[in-house]
Amino acid sequence: MINFGVSERKHRELLERMEACGLVESDLEETFVRSGGPGGQKVNRIATCVRLVHIPSHIEVKMQKSRSQILNRFYARRRMCELIEPTQHDSQGPEMVKQEKIRKQKARRQRRSRSDPGK
């Protein structure tokens, strides 16, 4: 069992979500890469960026959200669940719901701009 440095509740939720998605640690290939961007010596000295590949589906996730490698491992697994959930279930995942919401907002703005020629 990996210690991600998060609360017990968050750790438990991640494990339950991975189980629901059918994600197994043995199906994941994890490598560590040097992060880029801001952070200076803290980032350049240690390989904190996590690259996670789900071998059966060939889905790849790169995560460098935090300066901590342990937290990035947690975030990468959570992101992997978000990407796999829509393919496993017929229901929409959180990412699809977010995209649909943005699409509706854009359509609403377009309708408003067309109906109000006075602007």
C-alpha positions as CSV (number, residue, x, y, z in Angstrom):
1,M,0.0,0.0,0.0
2,I,1.4,3.4,-1.1
3,N,1.4,6.3,1.4
4,F,0.5,9.4,-0.6
5,G,0.8,11.8,2.2
6,V,-3.0,12.7,2.1
7,S,-5.7,12.2,4.7
8,E,-7.0,8.7,5.4
9,R,-10.4,9.7,3.9
10,K,-8.9,10.9,0.6
11,H,-6.7,7.8,0.4
12,R,-9.7,5.5,1.0
13,E,-11.8,7.4,-1.6
14,L,-9.0,7.0,-4.2
15,L,-8.8,3.3,-3.5
16,E,-12.6,2.8,-3.8
17,R,-12.6,4.9,-7.0
18,M,-9.8,2.8,-8.5
19,E,-11.6,-0.4,-7.6
20,A,-14.8,0.9,-9.2
21,C,-12.9,1.8,-12.4
22,G,-11.2,-1.6,-12.4
23,L,-7.8,0.0,-12.0
24,V,-5.2,-2.3,-10.5
25,E,-1.7,-1.2,-9.5
26,S,-0.2,-4.0,-11.5
27,D,-1.7,-2.5,-14.7
28,L,0.0,0.8,-14.1
29,E,3.5,1.6,-15.3
30,E,4.9,4.5,-13.3
31,T,8.0,6.6,-14.2
32,F,9.4,9.8,-12.8
33,V,10.5,12.7,-14.9
34,R,12.1,16.0,-14.1
35,S,9.4,18.7,-13.9
36,G,9.5,21.9,-15.9
37,G,8.3,25.4,-15.3
38,P,8.5,27.5,-12.1
39,G,10.0,26.1,-9.0
40,G,13.7,26.6,-9.6
41,Q,16.2,24.4,-7.8
42,K,13.4,22.6,-5.9
43,V,12.0,21.3,-9.2
44,N,15.3,20.8,-11.0
45,R,17.0,18.8,-8.3
46,I,14.4,16.0,-7.9
47,A,12.3,14.1,-10.5
48,T,8.9,15.2,-9.2
49,C,6.8,14.8,-12.4
50,V,4.9,11.5,-12.5
51,R,4.2,9.7,-15.8
52,L,1.5,7.0,-15.4
53,V,0.5,4.6,-18.2
54,H,-2.4,2.2,-18.0
55,I,-1.0,-0.7,-19.9
56,P,-4.3,-2.3,-21.1
57,S,-5.9,0.9,-22.5
58,H,-2.6,2.8,-23.3
59,I,-3.9,5.9,-21.5
60,E,-1.1,8.2,-20.3
61,V,-1.2,10.8,-17.6
62,K,1.6,13.2,-16.7
63,M,1.2,15.1,-13.5
64,Q,3.4,17.9,-12.1
65,K,0.7,19.8,-10.1
66,S,2.7,19.8,-6.9
67,R,6.4,20.0,-6.0
68,S,6.0,16.8,-4.1
69,Q,6.5,13.5,-5.9
70,I,4.2,11.7,-3.5
71,L,1.3,14.1,-4.0
72,N,1.8,14.0,-7.8
73,R,1.5,10.2,-7.6
74,F,-1.8,10.6,-5.9
75,Y,-3.0,13.3,-8.4
76,A,-2.0,11.1,-11.3
77,R,-4.0,8.1,-10.1
78,R,-7.0,10.4,-9.5
79,R,-6.7,11.8,-13.0
80,M,-6.4,8.3,-14.4
81,C,-9.7,7.4,-12.8
82,E,-11.3,10.4,-14.3
83,L,-10.2,9.4,-17.8
84,I,-11.1,5.7,-17.4
85,E,-14.5,6.1,-15.8
86,P,-16.3,7.3,-19.0
87,T,-14.9,4.3,-20.9
88,Q,-15.9,1.8,-18.3
89,H,-19.4,3.1,-17.6
90,D,-22.1,4.3,-19.9
91,S,-22.6,7.4,-17.7
92,Q,-20.7,10.5,-18.3
93,G,-17.6,11.2,-16.2
94,P,-16.9,14.5,-14.5
95,E,-14.8,15.7,-17.4
96,M,-17.6,15.1,-19.9
97,V,-20.1,16.9,-17.6
98,K,-17.8,19.9,-17.4
99,Q,-17.4,20.1,-21.2
100,E,-21.1,19.8,-21.7
101,K,-21.7,22.7,-19.3
102,I,-19.3,24.9,-21.2
103,R,-20.9,24.0,-24.5
104,K,-24.3,25.0,-23.2
105,Q,-23.0,28.3,-21.9
106,K,-21.4,29.2,-25.2
107,A,-24.7,28.3,-27.1
108,R,-26.7,30.5,-24.6
109,R,-24.3,33.4,-25.2
110,Q,-24.6,33.1,-28.9
111,R,-28.4,33.1,-28.8
112,R,-28.4,36.2,-26.6
113,S,-26.0,38.1,-29.0
114,R,-28.2,37.1,-32.0
115,S,-31.4,38.2,-30.4
116,D,-30.2,41.5,-29.2
117,P,-29.1,43.5,-32.4
118,G,-29.1,46.8,-30.5
119,K,-25.6,46.1,-29.0
